[in-house]
Amino acid sequence: KLRQAAQTLAEKISKLNIAIKAKAGEEEKLFGSVTTMDIEEALKAEGIEIDRKKIHLDEPIKRLGAYTVSIKLAQDITATLNVQVVPE
């Protein structure tokens, strides 16, 4: 039952395109960075509660652009989230 719920959630997340607004300077570099906490907040706004410890970023996002973020929902179920970092 839990596997099926995780699989359904993974499909829902994979269809999402989340835009996160951030202040950026020259050469599209961000003032600060986009972290798992920001992604968690953006998902919460979409009505999806995910613990930020399950969101995997190799390193905080420091530039504008499109990114693919993996979210580990269960032992063998990982969702892929499209994150768009746009200027504020």
C-alpha positions in Angstrom: 0.0 0.0 0.0 2.8 2.4 0.9 4.7 1.5 -2.3 1.7 2.3 -4.4 1.2 5.6 -2.6 4.9 6.5 -3.2 4.6 5.4 -6.8 1.5 7.7 -7.3 3.3 10.6 -5.6 6.4 10.0 -7.8 4.2 10.2 -10.9 2.5 13.4 -9.7 5.9 15.0 -8.8 7.4 14.1 -12.2 4.6 16.0 -14.0 5.3 19.2 -12.0 7.3 22.1 -13.2 8.2 24.3 -10.2 9.4 27.9 -10.6 11.4 29.4 -7.8 12.1 33.1 -7.9 15.5 34.3 -6.7 17.4 37.5 -6.8 20.2 37.4 -9.4 23.0 39.6 -10.4 25.3 39.6 -13.4 25.9 36.5 -15.4 22.7 35.0 -13.9 24.4 34.3 -10.6 22.1 34.2 -7.6 22.5 36.3 -4.5 22.6 33.3 -2.1 21.3 30.0 -3.4 18.3 27.7 -3.8 18.4 24.9 -1.3 16.3 21.9 -0.4 14.3 24.1 2.0 13.2 26.3 -0.9 12.2 23.3 -3.0 10.3 21.9 0.0 8.4 25.2 0.3 7.6 25.3 -3.4 6.3 21.7 -3.2 4.2 22.6 -0.1 2.6 25.4 -2.2 1.6 22.8 -4.7 0.0 20.7 -1.9 2.7 18.1 -1.7 4.4 17.5 1.7 7.9 16.1 1.3 10.6 16.1 4.0 13.5 18.1 2.7 15.9 15.3 3.8 14.4 13.2 0.9 15.2 15.9 -1.6 18.7 15.3 -3.2 20.8 18.2 -4.5 24.4 17.6 -5.3 25.0 21.2 -4.2 22.8 24.3 -3.7 21.7 25.9 -6.9 23.6 29.2 -7.5 22.5 30.1 -11.0 19.3 30.8 -13.0 18.1 28.1 -15.2 16.4 24.7 -15.4 17.4 21.9 -13.0 16.4 18.3 -12.4 16.1 17.4 -8.7 15.7 13.8 -7.5 13.4 13.0 -4.5 13.8 9.6 -2.8 10.2 8.6 -1.8 10.8 5.0 -0.8 13.7 2.6 -0.9 13.5 2.0 -4.6 11.2 4.8 -5.7 12.7 8.1 -6.8 10.8 11.0 -8.4 12.4 13.5 -10.7 11.3 17.1 -10.2 11.8 19.9 -12.8 12.9 23.1 -11.1 13.1 26.4 -12.9 15.0 29.1 -11.2 13.8 32.5 -12.5 14.8 36.1 -11.7 12.7 37.8 -9.1 
